[in-house]
Structure formats: structure tokens, C-alpha cells
Amino acid sequence: MIDRTSALNLLHDNIDNDNLIKHSLAVEAVMRALAEKLNADIELWGITGLLHDLDYSETFDNFARHGYRTCEMLEGQLPPEALHAILAHPAHVKAENEFDWALYCCDPVTGLITAAALMHPSKNLAELQVKSIKKRFKDKRFAAGANREQMMECSKINLELSEFLEISLIAMRSVADELGLSGK
């Protein structure tokens, strides 16, 4: 399996959008936290989260190819279950297990939390509370691209929405500096 340093290099070689790199780092952090919570392979889940949108610069105007191109790029570098999760995150294949569902629901939650942090006066994840995120979650116009139905699938990994949001927020706080959300 590809190691994190090589995965980061691959990410930077294929994605030139800073916000997409930050999104990838946020998804990695949340996937690692979910893997720990669910007693899964933390490294595998983290690397998969980091690389899940590897093809986005190439496929942004061709959603039908999104995920498939990533799998082609990562063939032999990630195990089949990781490639399946990558295809499940844009719903090209059916999510079948906790790994698939975790990536599926954590992809949009990072966008919601980032948007909520950017709206906070401090722009600091450390000062953002789950209560505030839940309020933003209910406002469908806020971060409209962050699919609420997709996030609600956290129930498929036996998490209530509040717990899922808390795990995600805490995970993202661990990489706040890299995300530009530490208030500095």
C-alpha cells in the first residue's frame, strides 16, 4: 500500500487547487478518526480519505468519470476495498460496508464544518462548537453543496448525527493549521 508521504506527493502532483488539497486533508483526518472509533485500519482509511478526490482536477467537468480515474491511478497502490470506497463516495457503486459509508458521509461534512468555521468570527475550529454546526446543518441554504442526506448516512456506521459531527470536528481540529482554520 502507498505510504502517506508518497500519497501526499501524488496529491500535490495531481491537484493544483489549494482548497481541494485542504478538503483532502480534512477528509483524511475524519476518516482516521472514524477508523479509530470503528476499530478499522486507521492508515488505510486515512490514505483513502486523502486520495479520494485525486482525479478531481481532471474530472471536475465529467462527473461520470470521477472516482473511476482515481481508481485507475491508484491500481496496485491501494487494496480493492479502498478502490471500492472511492467509487462509492460519488455513488457510482453501492456502498456495502462501514468503510464505504464512512467515506460517503464524511466527504460532505468537511465542507459544512469548513464553511461554519469560516463564518465564525475567529475563523478557528477550536472555537467552533457542534451546536453551531447543527444549526448550520438545518439551514439548507448554508453550504448548500454539502449534501445533508449524504451526511445523515452516518447512521449506517451506527453514529447519531451529533456524534458524527463531534468526531468530524475534533478530527479537523487536529489539522486546523494545515486547513488554515486555526485563527492564526
VOVEX-170975 format. One record per atom (N, C-alpha, C): residue number from 0; chain; atom name; y, x, z. Coordinates in pm, 1 decimal, padded with zeros to 6 digits. Layout:
N
R  num  chaine  atome         y         x         z
R  NUM       A     CA         Y         X         Z
...
***
This chain:
184
R  num  chaine  atome         y         x         z
R    0       A      N  -00118.1   00083.6   00000.0
R    0       A     CA   00000.0   00000.0   00000.0
R    0       A      C   00125.2   00088.6   00000.0
R    1       A      N   00225.7   00041.1  -00069.4
R    1       A     CA   00351.8   00114.2  -00076.3
R    1       A      C   00412.0   00127.9   00064.3
R    2       A      N   00468.1   00243.9   00093.8
R    2       A     CA   00530.9   00264.1   00223.9
R    2       A      C   00676.7   00216.5   00217.7
R    3       A      N   00738.2   00202.1   00333.2
R    3       A     CA   00873.2   00143.7   00338.3
R    3       A      C   00976.6   00229.2   00265.9
R    4       A      N   00969.2   00361.0   00278.4
R    4       A     CA   01065.6   00447.7   00210.1
R    4       A      C   01056.4   00428.4   00059.1
R    5       A      N   00935.2   00427.6   00005.9
R    5       A     CA   00916.9   00405.1  -00137.8
R    5       A      C   00962.4   00264.7  -00176.7
R    6       A      N   00936.6   00166.8  -00090.6
R    6       A     CA   00978.5   00028.8  -00117.8
R    6       A      C   01131.0   00019.0  -00123.1
R    7       A      N   01198.0   00085.5  -00029.4
R    7       A     CA   01345.0   00085.2  -00030.7
R    7       A      C   01399.8   00151.8  -00156.6
R    8       A      N   01338.9   00262.9  -00195.9
R    8       A     CA   01381.8   00330.0  -00319.1
R    8       A      C   01362.3   00239.3  -00439.7
R    9       A      N   01248.3   00171.6  -00445.0
R    9       A     CA   01220.1   00078.7  -00553.7
R    9       A      C   01322.4  -00034.9  -00555.4
R   10       A      N   01354.7  -00085.4  -00438.3
R   10       A     CA   01454.1  -00192.1  -00426.7
R   10       A      C   01588.7  -00146.1  -00482.8
R   11       A      N   01634.2  -00029.6  -00439.4
R   11       A     CA   01763.4   00021.5  -00485.9
R   11       A      C   01762.1   00058.0  -00634.7
R   12       A      N   01646.3   00097.6  -00686.5
R   12       A     CA   01635.2   00128.7  -00829.4
R   12       A      C   01641.8   00004.0  -00917.0
R   13       A      N   01604.1  -00110.8  -00861.0
R   13       A     CA   01594.6  -00232.7  -00941.1
R   13       A      C   01700.3  -00337.8  -00911.9
R   14       A      N   01770.7  -00323.7  -00801.4
R   14       A     CA   01872.1  -00423.3  -00764.9
R   14       A      C   02004.6  -00351.8  -00742.2
R   15       A      N   02104.1  -00395.4  -00815.3
R   15       A     CA   02235.1  -00331.7  -00802.9
R   15       A      C   02335.2  -00420.1  -00729.2
R   16       A      N   02292.6  -00534.4  -00681.6
R   16       A     CA   02379.3  -00628.2  -00610.5
R   16       A      C   02363.4  -00606.0  -00459.9
R   17       A      N   02471.1  -00563.3  -00393.7
R   17       A     CA   02465.5  -00534.1  -00250.1
R   17       A      C   02422.0  -00655.1  -00167.2
R   18       A      N   02468.7  -00774.7  -00205.0
R   18       A     CA   02431.1  -00893.5  -00128.9
R   18       A      C   02282.5  -00924.0  -00141.2
R   19       A      N   02224.8  -00897.3  -00256.0
R   19       A     CA   02081.2  -00919.3  -00273.2
R   19       A      C   02000.5  -00815.7  -00194.9
R   20       A      N   02050.5  -00695.2  -00186.8
R   20       A     CA   01983.6  -00593.8  -00104.4
R   20       A      C   01990.2  -00635.5   00042.8
R   21       A      N   02105.8  -00683.9   00085.8
R   21       A     CA   02119.1  -00731.2   00223.7
R   21       A      C   02024.2  -00849.7   00248.5
R   22       A      N   02014.8  -00939.2   00152.4
R   22       A     CA   01921.9  -01052.4   00165.3
R   22       A      C   01778.8  -01001.3   00181.7
R   23       A      N   01742.2  -00904.0   00103.1
R   23       A     CA   01606.9  -00847.9   00109.9
R   23       A      C   01580.5  -00784.4   00246.0
R   24       A      N   01679.6  -00713.6   00299.5
R   24       A     CA   01665.8  -00653.3   00432.4
R   24       A      C   01654.0  -00760.3   00540.9
R   25       A      N   01728.4  -00868.9   00525.4
R   25       A     CA   01721.1  -00978.3   00621.5
R   25       A      C   01584.1  -01046.0   00616.7
R   26       A      N   01534.1  -01070.5   00496.6
R   26       A     CA   01401.3  -01133.5   00482.9
R   26       A      C   01294.5  -01041.3   00540.8
R   27       A      N   01307.4  -00911.9   00516.2
R   27       A     CA   01213.2  -00817.2   00575.0
R   27       A      C   01211.8  -00829.8   00727.3
R   28       A      N   01328.7  -00832.2   00787.3
R   28       A     CA   01338.2  -00839.2   00933.9
R   28       A      C   01275.3  -00967.5   00986.9
R   29       A      N   01302.8  -01079.0   00922.0
R   29       A     CA   01246.3  -01207.2   00966.5
R   29       A      C   01095.3  -01208.4   00946.3
R   30       A      N   01048.9  -01157.1   00834.3
R   30       A     CA   00903.8  -01153.6   00810.1
R   30       A      C   00832.8  -01066.8   00913.3
R   31       A      N   00892.7  -00955.4   00950.9
R   31       A     CA   00833.5  -00869.9   01054.5
R   31       A      C   00824.3  -00946.5   01187.3
R   32       A      N   00930.9  -01017.7   01221.7
R   32       A     CA   00931.7  -01094.1   01346.9
R   32       A      C   00828.1  -01206.9   01343.5
R   33       A      N   00816.5  -01272.9   01229.5
R   33       A     CA   00717.2  -01380.0   01217.8
R   33       A      C   00575.7  -01324.2   01224.9
R   34       A      N   00553.4  -01210.1   01162.7
R   34       A     CA   00421.3  -01146.7   01168.3
R   34       A      C   00385.5  -01111.9   01311.7
R   35       A      N   00482.5  -01059.7   01385.6
R   35       A     CA   00456.5  -01027.0   01525.7
R   35       A      C   00422.3  -01153.3   01604.4
R   36       A      N   00499.3  -01259.0   01582.9
R   36       A     CA   00476.1  -01386.0   01652.8
R   36       A      C   00338.2  -01443.9   01620.4
R   37       A      N   00296.6  -01429.1   01495.7
R   37       A     CA   00172.0  -01490.2   01448.8
R   37       A      C   00053.3  -01393.8   01450.0
R   38       A      N   00071.5  -01276.4   01509.6
R   38       A     CA  -00034.3  -01174.3   01516.2
R   38       A      C  -00088.4  -01136.8   01378.5
R   39       A      N   00004.8  -01117.6   01285.8
R   39       A     CA  -00030.7  -01078.7   01149.7
R   39       A      C   00008.6  -00932.0   01127.8
R   40       A      N  -00015.8  -00882.7   01008.9
R   40       A     CA   00012.6  -00743.9   00972.9
R   40       A      C   00163.2  -00726.0   00953.6
R   41       A      N   00229.3  -00669.6   01052.9
R   41       A     CA   00375.0  -00656.9   01053.3
R   41       A      C   00424.5  -00574.7   00934.5
R   42       A      N   00359.7  -00465.7   00905.3
R   42       A     CA   00403.8  -00379.6   00794.9
R   42       A      C   00389.0  -00450.7   00659.8
R   43       A      N   00275.6  -00514.0   00638.5
R   43       A     CA   00252.2  -00585.7   00512.7
R   43       A      C   00353.8  -00697.6   00495.1
R   44       A      N   00373.6  -00776.9   00598.3
R   44       A     CA   00468.0  -00888.0   00588.4
R   44       A      C   00609.9  -00836.2   00566.9
R   45       A      N   00645.8  -00728.8   00635.9
R   45       A     CA   00779.4  -00672.9   00620.9
R   45       A      C   00806.0  -00619.1   00481.5
R   46       A      N   00713.7  -00539.5   00430.3
R   46       A     CA   00729.9  -00482.8   00295.4
R   46       A      C   00734.3  -00594.2   00190.5
R   47       A      N   00652.2  -00696.2   00208.6
R   47       A     CA   00651.9  -00809.4   00114.7
R   47       A      C   00787.1  -00880.5   00118.9
R   48       A      N   00839.5  -00901.3   00238.6
R   48       A     CA   00971.7  -00961.8   00250.2
R   48       A      C   01079.5  -00876.6   00185.7
R   49       A      N   01071.1  -00747.3   00205.0
R   49       A     CA   01168.6  -00655.2   00147.3
R   49       A      C   01168.2  -00660.6  -00005.7
R   50       A      N   01050.5  -00673.5  -00064.1
R   50       A     CA   01037.0  -00665.1  -00210.7
R   50       A      C   01023.5  -00799.3  -00281.4
R   51       A      N   01030.7  -00910.8  -00209.1
R   51       A     CA   01001.0  -01041.6  -00268.5
R   51       A      C   01091.1  -01079.4  -00385.7
R   52       A      N   01213.2  -01029.4  -00389.8
R   52       A     CA   01307.2  -01059.7  -00498.9
R   52       A      C   01332.2  -00938.2  -00587.6
R   53       A      N   01236.8  -00847.7  -00592.7
R   53       A     CA   01254.2  -00722.2  -00666.6
R   53       A      C   01296.4  -00744.3  -00811.5
R   54       A      N   01253.1  -00852.8  -00871.8
R   54       A     CA   01283.3  -00878.0  -01013.3
R   54       A      C   01410.2  -00959.1  -01035.5
R   55       A      N   01482.0  -00993.5  -00930.9
R   55       A     CA   01592.1  -01090.2  -00942.5
R   55       A      C   01698.6  -01047.8  -01043.8
R   56       A      N   01735.0  -00921.7  -01046.9
R   56       A     CA   01836.1  -00876.5  -01143.4
R   56       A      C   01790.3  -00899.9  -01286.9
R   57       A      N   01660.9  -00890.6  -01306.6
R   57       A     CA   01602.7  -00907.1  -01440.3
R   57       A      C   01575.9  -01054.0  -01474.1
R   58       A      N   01547.9  -01136.9  -01373.1
R   58       A     CA   01503.9  -01274.5  -01399.0
R   58       A      C   01601.1  -01382.0  -01351.8
R   59       A      N   01722.2  -01343.7  -01308.2
R   59       A     CA   01813.8  -01442.6  -01249.1
R   59       A      C   01844.7  -01558.8  -01343.4
R   60       A      N   01840.2  -01535.2  -01473.2
R   60       A     CA   01866.5  -01643.4  -01568.8
R   60       A      C   01738.0  -01698.6  -01630.8
R   61       A      N   01623.6  -01659.4  -01573.0
R   61       A     CA   01494.1  -01708.3  -01620.4
R   61       A      C   01403.1  -01732.3  -01499.5
R   62       A      N   01432.0  -01840.2  -01424.9
R   62       A     CA   01361.3  -01868.4  -01300.7
R   62       A      C   01210.2  -01876.0  -01320.3
R   63       A      N   01167.0  -01918.9  -01436.2
R   63       A     CA   01023.0  -01930.9  -01462.4
R   63       A      C   00952.4  -01795.3  -01450.8
R   64       A      N   01023.8  -01685.4  -01470.4
R   64       A     CA   00964.9  -01550.6  -01461.4
R   64       A      C   00982.1  -01488.2  -01322.9
R   65       A      N   01071.6  -01548.5  -01240.7
R   65       A     CA   01099.9  -01492.1  -01108.5
R   65       A      C   00973.2  -01492.3  -01023.2
R   66       A      N   00943.9  -01377.8  -00968.2
R   66       A     CA   00821.4  -01361.2  -00889.4
R   66       A      C   00709.9  -01300.6  -00973.1
R   67       A      N   00689.4  -01355.2  -01091.0
R   67       A     CA   00584.2  -01300.9  -01178.7
R   67       A      C   00615.8  -01156.4  -01216.7
R   68       A      N   00741.5  -01131.8  -01251.7
R   68       A     CA   00780.1  -00995.7  -01289.6
R   68       A      C   00767.8  -00901.6  -01169.0
R   69       A      N   00804.5  -00950.2  -01049.8
R   69       A     CA   00787.7  -00869.6  -00928.8
R   69       A      C   00641.6  -00831.7  -00910.3
R   70       A      N   00553.2  -00928.4  -00929.2
R   70       A     CA   00408.8  -00901.6  -00913.5
R   70       A      C   00361.0  -00798.1  -01015.0
R   71       A      N   00412.3  -00805.1  -01136.4
R   71       A     CA   00376.4  -00705.2  -01237.4
R   71       A      C   00422.6  -00566.1  -01192.5
R   72       A      N   00541.9  -00559.1  -01138.0
R   72       A     CA   00599.4  -00432.2  -01094.0
R   72       A      C   00523.7  -00373.6  -00974.5
R   73       A      N   00465.6  -00461.6  -00891.2
R   73       A     CA   00400.9  -00417.4  -00767.6
R   73       A      C   00248.6  -00415.7  -00774.4
R   74       A      N   00193.7  -00445.8  -00889.7
R   74       A     CA   00047.8  -00444.5  -00906.7
R   74       A      C  -00006.8  -00309.1  -00862.5
R   75       A      N  -00104.7  -00311.6  -00773.4
R   75       A     CA  -00165.5  -00189.8  -00722.8
R   75       A      C  -00090.6  -00127.6  -00605.5
R   76       A      N   00029.9  -00178.5  -00576.4
R   76       A     CA   00108.4  -00125.1  -00464.7
R   76       A      C   00109.4  -00218.9  -00344.2
R   77       A      N   00075.4  -00345.4  -00368.9
R   77       A     CA   00061.6  -00444.6  -00262.5
R   77       A      C  -00070.4  -00517.0  -00282.9
R   78       A      N  -00133.8  -00561.3  -00175.5
R   78       A     CA  -00260.6  -00634.0  -00189.5
R   78       A      C  -00239.5  -00773.2  -00251.3
R   79       A      N  -00346.5  -00832.3  -00303.7
R   79       A     CA  -00335.7  -00962.7  -00369.3
R   79       A      C  -00270.1  -01071.8  -00284.1
R   80       A      N  -00294.3  -01072.1  -00153.1
R   80       A     CA  -00234.8  -01176.3  -00069.7
R   80       A      C  -00082.4  -01164.2  -00064.6
R   81       A      N  -00030.2  -01044.4  -00073.8
R   81       A     CA   00114.7  -01025.2  -00077.5
R   81       A      C   00171.1  -01073.9  -00210.3
R   82       A      N   00101.8  -01044.2  -00319.1
R   82       A     CA   00146.8  -01089.9  -00450.6
R   82       A      C   00144.2  -01242.6  -00457.9
R   83       A      N   00044.0  -01303.1  -00395.3
R   83       A     CA   00037.8  -01449.8  -00391.2
R   83       A      C   00156.1  -01506.7  -00314.0
R   84       A      N   00190.5  -01446.7  -00200.2
R   84       A     CA   00305.5  -01493.6  -00121.5
R   84       A      C   00434.2  -01481.7  -00203.0
R   85       A      N   00447.7  -01375.0  -00280.0
R   85       A     CA   00565.6  -01356.1  -00364.3
R   85       A      C   00574.5  -01466.8  -00468.9
R   86       A      N   00461.2  -01506.8  -00523.5
R   86       A     CA   00461.4  -01617.0  -00621.0
R   86       A      C   00481.4  -01752.0  -00554.0
R   87       A      N   00440.8  -01764.2  -00429.3
R   87       A     CA   00456.8  -01891.1  -00357.1
R   87       A      C   00601.5  -01912.8  -00311.9
R   88       A      N   00676.6  -01805.4  -00291.1
R   88       A     CA   00812.4  -01824.2  -00238.1
R   88       A      C   00904.0  -01900.9  -00332.7
R   89       A      N   00891.0  -01888.7  -00465.3
R   89       A     CA   00969.0  -01977.4  -00552.0
R   89       A      C   00888.2  -02101.1  -00595.0
R   90       A      N   00774.6  -02122.1  -00529.0
R   90       A     CA   00686.4  -02237.3  -00552.5
R   90       A      C   00620.9  -02235.8  -00691.2
R   91       A      N   00595.0  -02115.6  -00743.4
R   91       A     CA   00521.1  -02105.4  -00869.9
R   91       A      C   00372.1  -02128.8  -00848.7
R   92       A      N   00325.1  -02095.7  -00728.8
R   92       A     CA   00187.1  -02125.4  -00689.5
R   92       A      C   00194.6  -02194.6  -00553.8
R   93       A      N   00088.8  -02262.9  -00518.6
R   93       A     CA   00085.5  -02336.3  -00392.9
R   93       A      C   00072.3  -02239.8  -00275.0
R   94       A      N   00153.9  -02262.0  -00173.3
R   94       A     CA   00140.3  -02185.2  -00050.0
R   94       A      C   00010.1  -02227.0   00016.6
R   95       A      N  -00069.6  -02128.1   00057.4
R   95       A     CA  -00203.4  -02157.0   00107.7
R   95       A      C  -00227.4  -02113.3   00251.0
R   96       A      N  -00142.2  -02028.5   00306.0
R   96       A     CA  -00168.5  -01974.3   00439.4
R   96       A      C  -00036.8  -01939.6   00508.1
R   97       A      N  -00045.7  -01890.7   00630.7
R   97       A     CA   00074.6  -01858.1   00707.9
R   97       A      C   00163.8  -01755.9   00638.0
R   98       A      N   00104.8  -01659.9   00573.2
R   98       A     CA   00179.6  -01556.1   00501.9
R   98       A      C   00267.4  -01620.8   00394.1
R   99       A      N   00206.0  -01705.1   00311.7
R   99       A     CA   00279.2  -01774.1   00204.8
R   99       A      C   00391.1  -01860.1   00261.6
R  100       A      N   00357.2  -01942.3   00362.8
R  100       A     CA   00455.5  -02034.4   00420.4
R  100       A      C   00569.0  -01958.0   00488.7
R  101       A      N   00537.2  -01847.8   00554.0
R  101       A     CA   00640.2  -01769.6   00621.7
R  101       A      C   00745.0  -01719.8   00521.7
R  102       A      N   00700.3  -01661.5   00411.4
R  102       A     CA   00795.2  -01612.4   00311.7
R  102       A      C   00871.6  -01728.4   00248.8
R  103       A      N   00803.4  -01837.3   00223.1
R  103       A     CA   00864.6  -01955.3   00162.3
R  103       A      C   00979.2  -02009.2   00248.2
R  104       A      N   00957.4  -02018.4   00379.1
R  104       A     CA   01061.4  -02079.2   00463.3
R  104       A      C   01163.8  -01977.7   00513.2
R  105       A      N   01130.4  -01850.4   00517.9
R  105       A     CA   01229.8  -01754.9   00567.9
R  105       A      C   01326.5  -01710.1   00458.5
R  106       A      N   01291.4  -01725.5   00333.9
R  106       A     CA   01382.4  -01686.4   00225.7
R  106       A      C   01516.9  -01759.7   00237.3
R  107       A      N   01518.6  -01893.3   00248.1
R  107       A     CA   01648.4  -01960.2   00256.8
R  107       A      C   01715.9  -01949.8   00394.0
R  108       A      N   01639.1  -01932.5   00501.3
R  108       A     CA   01701.5  -01929.7   00634.2
R  108       A      C   01794.1  -01809.9   00649.1
R  109       A      N   01764.7  -01700.9   00581.6
R  109       A     CA   01852.5  -01583.6   00592.1
R  109       A      C   01989.1  -01613.0   00531.0
R  110       A      N   01990.8  -01693.5   00425.8
R  110       A     CA   02118.2  -01732.5   00364.6
R  110       A      C   02199.6  -01822.6   00455.9
R  111       A      N   02132.5  -01916.3   00520.9
R  111       A     CA   02200.8  -02005.5   00613.8
R  111       A      C   02260.4  -01927.3   00730.6
R  112       A      N   02182.6  -01838.2   00787.8
R  112       A     CA   02229.5  -01759.8   00902.4
R  112       A      C   02342.3  -01665.6   00861.4
R  113       A      N   02330.8  -01603.9   00746.2
R  113       A     CA   02437.9  -01516.5   00697.2
R  113       A      C   02566.9  -01594.5   00678.7
R  114       A      N   02557.7  -01710.4   00615.6
R  114       A     CA   02676.6  -01793.0   00594.0
R  114       A      C   02737.8  -01836.6   00727.3
R  115       A      N   02654.2  -01874.2   00822.7
R  115       A     CA   02703.9  -01914.2   00954.6
R  115       A      C   02774.3  -01797.3   01023.5
R  116       A      N   02718.9  -01678.2   01011.0
R  116       A     CA   02781.2  -01560.0   01070.9
R  116       A      C   02915.8  -01530.2   01005.4
R  117       A      N   02922.3  -01544.8   00874.9
R  117       A     CA   03047.5  -01518.0   00803.8
R  117       A      C   03156.4  -01618.8   00839.2
R  118       A      N   03117.4  -01738.1   00880.2
R  118       A     CA   03213.5  -01840.4   00921.8
R  118       A      C   03256.3  -01822.7   01067.6
R  119       A      N   03179.8  -01748.0   01143.7
R  119       A     CA   03212.4  -01723.4   01284.3
R  119       A      C   03333.3  -01630.2   01289.9
R  120       A      N   03426.9  -01655.1   01381.0
R  120       A     CA   03546.6  -01568.2   01387.5
R  120       A      C   03515.3  -01419.4   01400.4
R  121       A      N   03406.5  -01385.2   01468.8
R  121       A     CA   03373.2  -01243.8   01489.8
R  121       A      C   03296.6  -01181.7   01373.2
R  122       A      N   03239.4  -01264.4   01288.7
R  122       A     CA   03151.4  -01217.3   01179.6
R  122       A      C   03040.0  -01128.7   01236.5
R  123       A      N   02993.5  -01165.6   01355.0
R  123       A     CA   02898.1  -01084.5   01429.3
R  123       A      C   02775.8  -01169.0   01466.3
R  124       A      N   02658.8  -01128.4   01418.8
R  124       A     CA   02536.4  -01202.0   01450.7
R  124       A      C   02509.0  -01207.5   01600.3
R  125       A      N   02554.4  -01106.2   01674.0
R  125       A     CA   02530.7  -01103.4   01818.6
R  125       A      C   02601.2  -01218.3   01889.3
R  126       A      N   02707.4  -01268.7   01831.3
R  126       A     CA   02782.7  -01377.6   01894.1
R  126       A      C   02744.8  -01514.8   01840.1
R  127       A      N   02665.3  -01517.9   01735.7
R  127       A     CA   02621.0  -01644.5   01676.9
R  127       A      C   02507.8  -01703.3   01761.4
R  128       A      N   02511.2  -01832.9   01782.4
R  128       A     CA   02410.2  -01900.0   01863.5
R  128       A      C   02326.8  -01994.9   01777.5
R  129       A      N   02203.4  -02019.5   01819.3
R  129       A     CA   02114.0  -02111.6   01748.0
R  129       A      C   02177.0  -02249.6   01738.7
R  130       A      N   02243.8  -02292.8   01843.1
R  130       A     CA   02310.1  -02423.4   01845.1
R  130       A      C   02406.8  -02437.3   01727.0
R  131       A      N   02481.2  -02332.0   01700.6
R  131       A     CA   02577.2  -02331.6   01589.5
R  131       A      C   02504.3  -02336.4   01455.1
R  132       A      N   02394.8  -02263.8   01444.6
R  132       A     CA   02317.3  -02263.7   01319.8
R  132       A      C   02259.2  -02402.7   01295.0
R  133       A      N   02208.9  -02466.5   01400.3
R  133       A     CA   02152.9  -02601.9   01386.4
R  133       A      C   02259.8  -02700.4   01339.9
R  134       A      N   02380.4  -02685.0   01391.0
R  134       A     CA   02491.3  -02771.1   01348.1
R  134       A      C   02518.9  -02749.7   01199.3
R  135       A      N   02521.0  -02624.7   01157.8
R  135       A     CA   02542.3  -02592.9   01015.3
R  135       A      C   02425.4  -02643.0   00929.9
R  136       A      N   02305.1  -02636.1   00985.1
R  136       A     CA   02185.2  -02683.3   00914.8
R  136       A      C   02200.3  -02831.5   00877.7
R  137       A      N   02256.2  -02909.4   00967.8
R  137       A     CA   02270.2  -03054.3   00946.4
R  137       A      C   02374.8  -03088.0   00840.9
R  138       A      N   02468.9  -02998.3   00817.6
R  138       A     CA   02573.4  -03019.1   00716.9
R  138       A      C   02521.9  -02968.7   00581.8
R  139       A      N   02473.9  -03061.0   00500.8
R  139       A     CA   02411.3  -03024.8   00372.3
R  139       A      C   02507.2  -02953.8   00276.2
R  140       A      N   02636.7  -02971.3   00295.7
R  140       A     CA   02734.0  -02905.1   00207.8
R  140       A      C   02753.4  -02759.1   00245.5
R  141       A      N   02723.8  -02726.4   00371.5
R  141       A     CA   02738.1  -02588.7   00416.1
R  141       A      C   02621.7  -02506.1   00363.3
R  142       A      N   02651.0  -02394.2   00298.2
R  142       A     CA   02546.4  -02309.0   00239.5
R  142       A      C   02447.0  -02397.0   00164.2
R  143       A      N   02500.5  -02475.0   00072.3
R  143       A     CA   02421.2  -02575.3   00000.2
R  143       A      C   02299.8  -02516.3  -00070.9
R  144       A      N   02305.1  -02390.2  -00106.7
R  144       A     CA   02192.2  -02326.6  -00174.3
R  144       A      C   02076.0  -02293.2  -00082.6
R  145       A      N   02098.4  -02302.4   00048.1
R  145       A     CA   01992.4  -02274.1   00146.1
R  145       A      C   01912.8  -02402.8   00167.2
R  146       A      N   01799.7  -02411.0   00102.4
R  146       A     CA   01718.5  -02532.4   00096.9
R  146       A      C   01663.6  -02569.3   00235.2
R  147       A      N   01715.1  -02679.4   00289.3
R  147       A     CA   01673.5  -02723.4   00422.1
R  147       A      C   01527.5  -02768.3   00425.3
R  148       A      N   01484.1  -02837.1   00322.0
R  148       A     CA   01343.6  -02881.6   00316.9
R  148       A      C   01249.4  -02761.4   00319.4
R  149       A      N   01286.3  -02657.9   00250.1
R  149       A     CA   01206.1  -02536.1   00248.0
R  149       A      C   01199.4  -02474.2   00388.0
R  150       A      N   01312.0  -02470.9   00457.5
R  150       A     CA   01313.3  -02416.6   00593.5
R  150       A      C   01228.7  -02501.0   00688.1
R  151       A      N   01229.0  -02631.4   00668.0
R  151       A     CA   01152.8  -02721.4   00755.5
R  151       A      C   01002.3  -02697.8   00744.2
R  152       A      N   00959.8  -02629.8   00641.0
R  152       A     CA   00817.4  -02598.4   00626.3
R  152       A      C   00771.1  -02498.0   00730.6
R  153       A      N   00861.8  -02454.3   00817.3
R  153       A     CA   00821.3  -02368.0   00928.6
R  153       A      C   00715.4  -02439.1   01014.0
R  154       A      N   00708.7  -02569.7   01003.4
R  154       A     CA   00603.6  -02644.1   01075.2
R  154       A      C   00464.8  -02603.7   01027.1
R  155       A      N   00454.8  -02553.0   00905.1
R  155       A     CA   00325.7  -02508.8   00850.1
R  155       A      C   00276.6  -02381.4   00918.3
R  156       A      N   00368.4  -02313.4   00989.0
R  156       A     CA   00326.9  -02195.8   01065.9
R  156       A      C   00340.5  -02225.3   01216.1
R  157       A      N   00334.1  -02353.9   01245.4
R  157       A     CA   00334.7  -02402.8   01384.3
R  157       A      C   00458.8  -02364.3   01463.5
R  158       A      N   00573.3  -02368.5   01397.1
R  158       A     CA   00700.0  -02343.5   01464.5
R  158       A      C   00791.2  -02464.0   01448.1
R  159       A      N   00854.7  -02502.9   01557.0
R  159       A     CA   00960.4  -02603.7   01550.7
R  159       A      C   01083.4  -02536.1   01489.2
R  160       A      N   01170.6  -02616.2   01429.4
R  160       A     CA   01288.5  -02560.2   01363.8
R  160       A      C   01370.7  -02473.4   01458.8
R  161       A      N   01394.4  -02518.7   01580.7
R  161       A     CA   01476.3  -02440.6   01675.3
R  161       A      C   01415.0  -02303.5   01702.2
R  162       A      N   01283.8  -02298.7   01720.5
R  162       A     CA   01217.6  -02171.2   01746.3
R  162       A      C   01223.5  -02081.1   01622.8
R  163       A      N   01203.7  -02140.4   01506.4
R  163       A     CA   01211.5  -02065.5   01381.2
R  163       A      C   01351.5  -02006.2   01362.9
R  164       A      N   01454.5  -02085.6   01388.7
R  164       A     CA   01591.6  -02036.1   01376.2
R  164       A      C   01619.1  -01925.3   01476.6
R  165       A      N   01567.8  -01940.3   01597.7
R  165       A     CA   01588.8  -01837.7   01700.5
R  165       A      C   01519.9  -01706.4   01662.6
R  166       A      N   01395.6  -01713.7   01618.1
R  166       A     CA   01323.0  -01593.6   01575.0
R  166       A      C   01397.8  -01526.2   01460.4
R  167       A      N   01443.8  -01606.3   01365.7
R  167       A     CA   01514.4  -01552.6   01249.3
R  167       A      C   01645.6  -01486.2   01289.1
R  168       A      N   01721.9  -01552.0   01375.9
R  168       A     CA   01849.1  -01495.8   01420.8
R  168       A      C   01828.2  -01364.5   01496.2
R  169       A      N   01734.0  -01362.4   01587.3
R  169       A     CA   01707.0  -01240.3   01663.9
R  169       A      C   01663.6  -01127.5   01570.4
R  170       A      N   01579.9  -01160.0   01473.4
R  170       A     CA   01534.7  -01058.5   01377.0
R  170       A      C   01652.2  -01004.3   01296.4
R  171       A      N   01738.5  -01092.8   01251.5
R  171       A     CA   01852.9  -01048.3   01172.0
R  171       A      C   01951.6  -00967.8   01255.9
R  172       A      N   01962.7  -00997.9   01383.6
R  172       A     CA   02048.5  -00918.1   01471.2
R  172       A      C   02002.2  -00772.1   01474.0
R  173       A      N   01871.6  -00750.5   01460.2
R  173       A     CA   01818.4  -00613.5   01465.3
R  173       A      C   01861.7  -00529.2   01346.1
R  174       A      N   01908.9  -00592.4   01239.9
R  174       A     CA   01957.0  -00519.7   01121.7
R  174       A      C   02101.6  -00557.6   01089.2
R  175       A      N   02173.9  -00606.2   01189.1
R  175       A     CA   02310.1  -00654.3   01168.3
R  175       A      C   02401.3  -00550.5   01103.6
R  176       A      N   02389.4  -00424.6   01144.9
R  176       A     CA   02473.2  -00320.0   01085.4
R  176       A      C   02448.8  -00309.4   00934.9
R  177       A      N   02320.9  -00309.3   00896.4
R  177       A     CA   02286.0  -00299.1   00754.2
R  177       A      C   02332.2  -00422.5   00675.1
R  178       A      N   02339.4  -00535.7   00742.8
R  178       A     CA   02381.8  -00659.0   00677.0
R  178       A      C   02532.9  -00675.5   00675.7
R  179       A      N   02603.0  -00586.2   00745.7
R  179       A     CA   02748.2  -00598.0   00754.2
R  179       A      C   02790.1  -00712.2   00845.1
R  180       A      N   02704.3  -00747.5   00940.8
R  180       A     CA   02731.4  -00862.3   01027.8
R  180       A      C   02728.8  -00822.1   01175.5
R  181       A      N   02783.8  -00705.0   01203.8
R  181       A     CA   02788.1  -00659.4   01342.1
R  181       A      C   02930.1  -00662.5   01397.0
R  182       A      N   03020.7  -00719.3   01320.1
R  182       A     CA   03158.8  -00730.5   01366.9
R  182       A      C   03236.7  -00600.2   01364.0
R  183       A      N   03179.2  -00496.9   01306.4
R  183       A     CA   03245.6  -00365.2   01302.5
R  183       A      C   03330.5  -00351.3   01177.7
***
